[in-house]
Amino acid sequence: MAGTQHTQTHPKYQYRFMALLRADMTAAPCRLTIEATSEQEARQRLSGRYILSFAGCIPAQEVRHV
């Protein structure tokens, strides 16, 4: 019996945050943009280094080669 191949992909979004660097609380806030499938994934990838405030979410544009 042949195995089935999972071809469904999760849509990616660009999540934007205002962020403060945890290591330097005197630094000015900066804007971070990260591509992820969910806000939770985006926060998990950044929260170790930054204190985050959600700023927005837009669909990621896929690159198409012609």
DRENTITOR-477709 format. One record per residue (C-alpha): residue number from 1; z, x, y. Coordinates in Angstrom, 2 decimals. Layout:
<i = NUM; c3 = Z; c1 = X; c2 = Y>
...
***
This chain:
<i = 1; c3 = 0.00; c1 = 0.00; c2 = 0.00>
<i = 2; c3 = -1.04; c1 = 1.45; c2 = 3.33>
<i = 3; c3 = 1.52; c1 = 1.71; c2 = 6.12>
<i = 4; c3 = 1.01; c1 = -0.11; c2 = 9.39>
<i = 5; c3 = 0.75; c1 = 1.80; c2 = 12.62>
<i = 6; c3 = 2.75; c1 = 0.57; c2 = 15.58>
<i = 7; c3 = 0.39; c1 = 0.50; c2 = 18.57>
<i = 8; c3 = 2.35; c1 = -1.62; c2 = 21.06>
<i = 9; c3 = 3.47; c1 = 0.33; c2 = 24.10>
<i = 10; c3 = 6.16; c1 = -0.50; c2 = 26.61>
<i = 11; c3 = 4.97; c1 = -0.80; c2 = 30.21>
<i = 12; c3 = 6.10; c1 = 2.01; c2 = 32.49>
<i = 13; c3 = 7.39; c1 = 1.55; c2 = 36.01>
<i = 14; c3 = 8.24; c1 = 3.86; c2 = 38.87>
<i = 15; c3 = 11.90; c1 = 3.38; c2 = 39.75>
<i = 16; c3 = 13.06; c1 = 4.55; c2 = 43.15>
<i = 17; c3 = 16.60; c1 = 5.45; c2 = 44.08>
<i = 18; c3 = 18.47; c1 = 6.81; c2 = 47.05>
<i = 19; c3 = 20.56; c1 = 9.62; c2 = 45.62>
<i = 20; c3 = 23.40; c1 = 11.99; c2 = 46.41>
<i = 21; c3 = 23.67; c1 = 15.27; c2 = 44.53>
<i = 22; c3 = 26.99; c1 = 15.22; c2 = 42.63>
<i = 23; c3 = 27.42; c1 = 18.99; c2 = 43.01>
<i = 24; c3 = 27.11; c1 = 18.87; c2 = 46.84>
<i = 25; c3 = 28.63; c1 = 15.77; c2 = 48.41>
<i = 26; c3 = 27.82; c1 = 17.13; c2 = 51.89>
<i = 27; c3 = 24.06; c1 = 17.12; c2 = 51.21>
<i = 28; c3 = 21.93; c1 = 14.45; c2 = 52.83>
<i = 29; c3 = 20.80; c1 = 11.54; c2 = 50.63>
<i = 30; c3 = 17.33; c1 = 11.93; c2 = 49.16>
<i = 31; c3 = 14.78; c1 = 9.55; c2 = 47.62>
<i = 32; c3 = 14.04; c1 = 10.03; c2 = 43.92>
<i = 33; c3 = 11.16; c1 = 8.49; c2 = 41.97>
<i = 34; c3 = 11.10; c1 = 8.50; c2 = 38.16>
<i = 35; c3 = 8.77; c1 = 6.87; c2 = 35.63>
<i = 36; c3 = 10.57; c1 = 4.92; c2 = 32.89>
<i = 37; c3 = 10.31; c1 = 1.75; c2 = 30.80>
<i = 38; c3 = 13.55; c1 = 0.26; c2 = 32.20>
<i = 39; c3 = 16.02; c1 = 0.74; c2 = 35.04>
<i = 40; c3 = 18.66; c1 = 1.64; c2 = 32.46>
<i = 41; c3 = 16.48; c1 = 4.46; c2 = 31.09>
<i = 42; c3 = 15.79; c1 = 5.74; c2 = 34.61>
<i = 43; c3 = 19.50; c1 = 5.73; c2 = 35.49>
<i = 44; c3 = 20.43; c1 = 7.48; c2 = 32.23>
<i = 45; c3 = 17.99; c1 = 10.29; c2 = 32.98>
<i = 46; c3 = 19.28; c1 = 10.84; c2 = 36.54>
<i = 47; c3 = 22.95; c1 = 9.81; c2 = 36.60>
<i = 48; c3 = 24.30; c1 = 13.08; c2 = 35.21>
<i = 49; c3 = 23.20; c1 = 14.94; c2 = 38.31>
<i = 50; c3 = 23.05; c1 = 12.24; c2 = 41.01>
<i = 51; c3 = 24.98; c1 = 9.27; c2 = 42.38>
<i = 52; c3 = 22.31; c1 = 6.55; c2 = 42.53>
<i = 53; c3 = 21.59; c1 = 3.48; c2 = 44.61>
<i = 54; c3 = 18.65; c1 = 1.34; c2 = 43.44>
<i = 55; c3 = 15.83; c1 = 1.15; c2 = 46.01>
<i = 56; c3 = 12.90; c1 = -0.45; c2 = 44.17>
<i = 57; c3 = 10.55; c1 = -0.70; c2 = 41.21>
<i = 58; c3 = 6.74; c1 = -0.70; c2 = 41.09>
<i = 59; c3 = 4.32; c1 = -0.67; c2 = 38.13>
<i = 60; c3 = 3.20; c1 = 2.85; c2 = 37.20>
<i = 61; c3 = -0.52; c1 = 3.54; c2 = 37.54>
<i = 62; c3 = -2.14; c1 = 4.94; c2 = 34.42>
<i = 63; c3 = -4.52; c1 = 7.86; c2 = 34.86>
<i = 64; c3 = -8.01; c1 = 7.07; c2 = 33.60>
<i = 65; c3 = -10.48; c1 = 9.87; c2 = 33.02>
<i = 66; c3 = -14.11; c1 = 8.95; c2 = 33.67>
***
